[in-house]
Amino acid sequence: MKALTLSATFDGEHIRLEDHHVLQKNARLLVTVLPSEDELAQERADWLALSAQGLARAYGPDEPEYTLDMVRERNPDYEER
């Protein structure tokens, strides 16, 4: 049998296929439990918070302001606009 992916839900007691598909007796199955929408939203929020912390450390209030007259050598590969 060729491997395929089928959508299913768990009703608290049984795993129920969402699409009709005939399975052979003793067919080997792999079950992947996907995170809930709330878990996905929380993980996204955690990653965004971590990114914001990194940016805050890199561009904190004590970061000096660099002006063009502080540049000692021009980058020859930079195209001025």
Buried (B, 14 or more C-beta within 10 A) or exposed (E): EEEEEEEBEEEEEEEEEEEEEEEEEEEEEEEEEEEEEEEEEEEEEEEEEEEEEEEEEEEEEEEEEEEEEEEEEEEEEEEEE
